[in-house]
Amino acid sequence: HVQLVESGGGSVQTGGSLKLSCVASDEGVYGSACMAWFRQAPGQKREAVAALYTAGDSTFYADSVKGRFTISRDNAKNTLYLQMNSLVLEDTAMYYCAAGGGRRVRGTLVPCGNLEWGDFVYYGQGTQVTVS
């Protein structure tokens, strides 16, 4: 039974920081090419926040978090991170990690940063981030 378990959410004041973690229970899940963080605020559409390949150095960010959030990984721990700095009210949401992302369009791999929620295979249960 594959699991992605997020932690690190909480309540923080505007301008504060939080670091989210996502541990994959199965090494095969963690090593599955593209992992990402998504978020969804009440009444809002789910959006991709950041993504990376589990091999290589490429990272991708939504414009709204560029310069403030950093996605990273620790391969030895099968763990994905999201460091969130300079938090603003609009960052309030449930944050989810996702793994196993991939999609081809006419035989060409879609870049990790362009994948959508449905393009992933494994999902965490979410961790709440509240900025006030």
N, C-alpha and C positions, 0 to 999 in steps of 0.2 A: 504494500500500500504506500504509494508515493505521497509525500507531504512537503508542502512549503509552509514554513511557519514564520510569520513576521513578528517583530517586536520592536519596541523603542518609541512607539507613539505616546502621546500625552498632551497635556495642556501647557502652553507657553505664551509668553507675552510677545507682542509685536517687536520684531528685531532680534528675537531669541533664536536658539538653535536646537535642533533635534537630530539624532542619527538613528535611522531605521535599519534593521537587520532582517534578512530573510535567509533562513537555513533550509537547505534542501536535504531531505532524508536519504535520498538516493543519489549516489555519485553520477549515475547516468542522467538523471534529471538536470543536475547542475551543469553537466558537460554538454548540454544540448543546445549549443550554438548561441541562441539569443535569449537573454533575460531582460526583464524590464520592470519598471515601476509604473503603475497606473494610479489614478486617484479619481474619486467621485464624491462630489459635494451633494447635499440634499437638493433634489430638483434639477440637478445638472447632469449633463452627459458625461460619461466616463472618458477620461482623457489620458493619453500617454504622457508621462512626466520625463522619464529618462530610460535609456536602454544601452546595452552593451553586448558585445560578443564575449563569450567566456574564454576565447582565445584571441590574442591581439589586443590592441590598445584603442580601438575605435569606440567612442562614446557618442551618444546622441541626447539632446535635451530639447524639451519644449521651450519656445521663446520666452514664456512667462517665468521660467526658472533658471535660464542661462545666467551664469555668473553668481548664482546663489546656491544652487544644488550641485552636488557631486556624486555621481554613481561610481561604485567601485566594487571589487570582488576580492575574496580571499579563497583561492582555489583549494588550498590545503584544508580549509574549514567548510568547503561547499557553501559559502555564504556570500550573499549579495548585500551591499550596503547602499544607503542613500543618506548622505550628509546634507542637511538642510540648514542653511544660514540665512540671516536677515529675513526671517519669516514675516509674512504679511497676512492680513485677515483673509485674503483670497486663497491662501494655502490651506485653509481649514477644509478637511475632507477625510474620507476613509482612503487609506493608501493600501494598495495591493501589489504584491510581486507576482510575476508570471514567468514561466520558463517553457522551454521547448518551442520557441517561436520560429516560424518559417513559412514562407509562401513564395511560390514562383508565379511569375506572370510571363506567359509565352516563353517558358523555359529559363527565364532569368530570375535569380533570387532577388526578392525585394529586400532592400537594406533594412537592417535590424531597426533602425530608427523610424522606419515608415510602417512598421507592422501595427496591426490593430488588435484589440482585445481578443477577438475570435481567432486570430492567427496563432495563438499560444495553446499549449496542451495542458499545462499544469498551472494552478492558481493557488495563492494563499488565501487565508480567511479574512485578511485585512487588519489594519491597525489604525486607530483613530488619531488624527492630529487636529488639535483645536488651538487656534491662535486668537488671542483676545487683547 
